[in-house]
Amino acid sequence: MLKEVLIILIAYLLGSLSPSYFFAWLKGFDLRSKGTKNLGATNTMLSLGKFYGFLVALFDVSKGVLAIYLVYYFGLNELIYYLAGTAAVLGHIFPFYLNFRGGKGVATSVGFIISLLFLDLAFKKWFILMLFLFSAIMTLYRVRKHKNINLNRKIFRCLAFIFPLVYTFISRENMLWLTLIVLFLFLALDLVRIFSDKINKALLKSLKTIAKEKEKRNLSTSSYMLISLVLSVFFFDKNIVILAMFLTIFGDGMAEIYGKCYGQKKIFGKKTFVGSLACFGYCFFLGVVLVQFYNYTYLTIFIGALATTIIELISTRIDDNLTLPFGVSLILRLTRQF
């Protein structure tokens, strides 16, 4: 029992090591007072440069890997794998010597998940899912007060995950009818709203926390997404559409969050390098989770994540809610992933 407790404690201490803090300290400032105000690879890149950001990302991922390796080396039971990995993530977020103010824990969680993929453990897929959800929630929590991010809209967007989840359990024909009915309702509401100033003002006022300014005299982004989804369900196989929907809903949101909060260098219109990097990274991260539940390959996940990133990047004049689901489905079909 003493050995198990020591390994968990060591994993926490390992996770609490923060090279980003010490790099900034050597430069004469506290990284938590700059940029995103946390000790992570993203803030290191923004405040100290790409080289330091890369080193911190590599180190933070390795903390999750090393915590699991310690358990493996000493031949401890399955529960300790989960406890040690969790301790490393918590150490990264709550380092004891820095007043428990660290990073978001995303990179260390990635290292933890990478390690779990090579182990045959009970409940592994559910734990990987929980780690992914935890990382996403931490990201939303960190940007909750950012002036450029409408958190209520991001949470509302998460409701779209209902579509790929439902499609998992119903037939293609039923999914087509379901999406057509929902699309009809949204289009009807949009048309009534657009042609009636009174209704338009009332609806936009009641939905001001999730509505966009450009939607005043245009279709809502939800309608555009539903149009793309209906076309995808009609033209492509079930597995293609499910993957495309998961990736585009999540990837597009993360691209906007990271682009607006942390993006500095524009690479295409208003789109940023940081936003595109976050889109690909989170899409692939989500894909690793999906592999645990669906019959996808890592090559398929890579192509889907890359397609989502590219289409999100180049969709500057057309609403990406219209181009993403159908476009990613098309690329997956053309590359013969299914």
N, C-alpha and C positions, 0 to 999 in steps of 0.2 A: 504493500500500500504506500509506503514511504517513497519508493521509486516512482510510482505513478504521480504522486503529488509533486515531487521534484521536477519531473519532466514537464508537467503542466505549468509550473512556476517558471521554469527555464524558457518555455515557449512564450509566455507572457513577456518576460524580460527581453527575449529576442525580438518580439514584435514591437516593443517599446523603443528599440534603437531607431533613431531618426536622423539619417544623414542629411536630410534637407535642413533640419534645424542647425546642425553644425556647419554646413556649407555657408548658410546665411550668417551665422555667428562669426565665422572667419572673415566675412565681408563687412561686418560691423553693424548688422541689424537683425531684428527678430522677424523671421519669415511670416509669423502670424500677424504681423502688422502691415503686411503688403498683400497686394493682389486679392486672392480669394480668402486670405487670412487663415489658411490651414497648412499643415505640414504634409503635403503630398507632392507627387510628381508634376501634376499640372501647375500648381503654384510655383514650384521650383523652376519649371521651364519658363513661366511668365516673368519671374523675378530675377532669375540668375542665368537663363539661357538654356538652349536645347541640350547641350552637352551635360550639364548638371541634371537637367530633367530626366535624361536617359539613364544616368547613373542611379538616380533615386528610384526610378521606376523598376530598374533591374534589381536593386537591393530590396525594395519593398515586396516584389513578387517572390524573391528568394526566401524571405522570412516565412512565408506560408509553406514553401517547399521544405525548408529545413526543419520546421516544427514537426511535420509529418515524418520526415526521415528519422528524427530522433526516436519517435515511437516505434518505427519499423526496426531500427537498429537494436533497440533493447527488447524487441519481441513482446510488446505489451498488447493488451486485448483491444478489441474493436472500439469500445467506448472511448478509450484514451486518444485514439486518432481524432475523433470528433472534438473532444475536450481540448486537446493540445492545439489543434488548428484554430478553434474558436478563441482560445487564449491569445494566440499570436495576433489575430485580427483585433481583438479588444486592446491588446497592448499597443498596437499601432494607433488606434483611435484615442486611447486614454493612457498616455505615458505618465507614469507616476511622478517622474522628476520634472515634468513640464506642466504641473498643475492640471494634469489629465486633459490637456488640449493638444490633440494630435491631428491626424489626417482623417480621410473618409473611410479608409479600410478597403477600398476597391482593389488596389493592386495586390495587397496581401491576401484578399479573398480569392483573387485569380490564381495566385500561387497555391493556395489551399486546394482549390478545385482541380488544378492541373495534377496535383499529387493524388487526389482521390480517384482520378480517372484510371490510374494504373493499379488500383487496389480493388479487390473483390470483397466489398463490405456490405453488410445488410443495411438497408435504408439509404444507400449511397445517393440514389437519384433524388430522393426527397430532400436530403440534406443539401445537395447541390442547388436544388430549386430554392430552398430557404436562403442560402448564401447569396444567390442572384437577387432575390427580392430585397434582402437586407441592403445590398449594395445600391440598388436602385432607389430605395427609400432614403438612404443616407445622402445620395446625390440631390434628391428633391429637397431634403431638409436643409442642406447647405445653401441652396439658392432661394429659399422661401421668401427672403426679404429683398432680393435683388430687384432693382427698379425696372429692368428690362424683361423680367420673366413674370408671366401671368400663371401663377401656380395653380389656380382654380381651373384654368383651361387645360393645363397638363393633366390634372387629375381626371377631368371630364373626358379627355382623350383616351385615358386608360380603359374607359367603358367599351371602346372598340375591340378590346381583346375578347369580348363576348363572342364576336363573329367566328374567329378561328377555333375557339374552344367549342362552340356549338357545332360547327362544321365537322369536328372530330367525330361526333356521335350521330350525325344524320346523313342522309343520302344527298347526292349532288342535286337531284331534282327538288328535294325539299329545301335545300339551302338556296337554290335559285328563287323559289317562290318566296321564301322568307326575306331575302335581300330586296327583291322587287317590291314587296309590300312596304318594307321600311323606307326604301327609296321613294316610293310614291308619296308616303306621308311627309317626308322631309321636303320633297319638291313642291308639294301642295302648300305646305306652310311657307316655304320661301317665296312662291309666286304671290300668295295672298299678302305677305309682308311687303314685298317689293312694290306692288301696285296699290297699296293702301298706306299712306303716310301715318295715319293714326295708329293702325295695328303695328306698323314698323317701329314707331317710336316706343309704343308700349312694350313690345317684345324685347327690343334692344335695351330698354331701361331695366326690365326684369332680369335680363341675361347679361347685364353689363360686365359681370365678373368673368364671363367665358367668351363673349362675342368680340370679334375683331372689327376695327374701323372700316376695313375694306368690304365687310359683309353687309354694310348698310344698303347698298344698291346692287348687290350681286348675290349669287348663290352662296350658301354657307359652305365652309370647308367640309362639313359632314356630308353634304349632298355630293360634292365632288368625289369624296372617298367612296361613297356608296355606288356611284356610277361606275367607278373603276372596279369595285368589288363585284358588281353584277356582271360586267364584261369578263372579268377574270374567271368567275365561276362558270360562265357560259362556254368559254373557249378552252379552258385548261383543266388538267386533272386535279383531283381533290388534294393530293399531297403537295402539289405545287402551290396552290392557292393558300393553303394553311400556312406553309412556311413563309410565303411572300407577305401575308398579312401580319404575322408575328414580327417579322423583321422590319417592315416598313413603319408600322405603328410605333415601335419602340425606337428604332434608329433615327427616324425623322425628329422625334421629340428630343432625343439626346443631342442631335446635331444642333438644334436650335438653342438648347440650354447652354451647351459649352461654347457655341459660336458667339452668343450674345454676352455671356458672362466672362469668358476668358479669351475669346478670339481677338487677335490684334491684326494679324496679317491676312488681308483679303486675297483670295486666289481666283474667285469667279463671281463677279457681281458683288453682292453683299455676303457671300458665303466665305467662311474662313477655313484655314488649314486645321485649326484646333477642332472646329465643329465637324469637319469631315473625318478627322482622326477618331473623334469620339463616336461618330456614327458607325464607322467600321468596327471599332473595338467593342462597343456594346452589342452590335449585331452579332459579332462572332461569339461573344460571351453568352448571349441569349441562345445562339445556335448550339453551343456546347450543352446547354441545359436541355434543349429540344431533342438532341440526340439520345438523351436518356429515356425519352418517352415515345419518340417517333422513329420510324425506320429511315433516318437520314444518315448520310456519310459526311465526314468532315470536309471533303472536297465540295460537296453540295452546299454546306454551310458557308464555306469560304467564298464560293461564287455568288451565293445569295447576298452575303454581307457586302461584297465588293460592288455588286449591281445596285444595291440599295444606296451605297455611298455615292456612286457616280451619278445616278439619276437624281438623288437629292441635291447634289452639287450643281448640276447643269439646269435644273428646273427653276429658272429665274423669271421667265415671262409667263409660264403656265403653272397653275397651282400644283404643287408636288403631291397633294392628296389625290389628284386625278392621274398623275403620271406614275406614281410609285407602285401601287399594288399590281396594276396591269403590266407595267414595264418590267418589274422584277420577275413576275410570272412568265413573261415572254422570254426573257434571257435564260431563265432556268429551263424552259422548254427547248430553246434553240441550242443550248449546250448539252441537251439530252441527259439531264440529270435525273429524269424520271421516265 
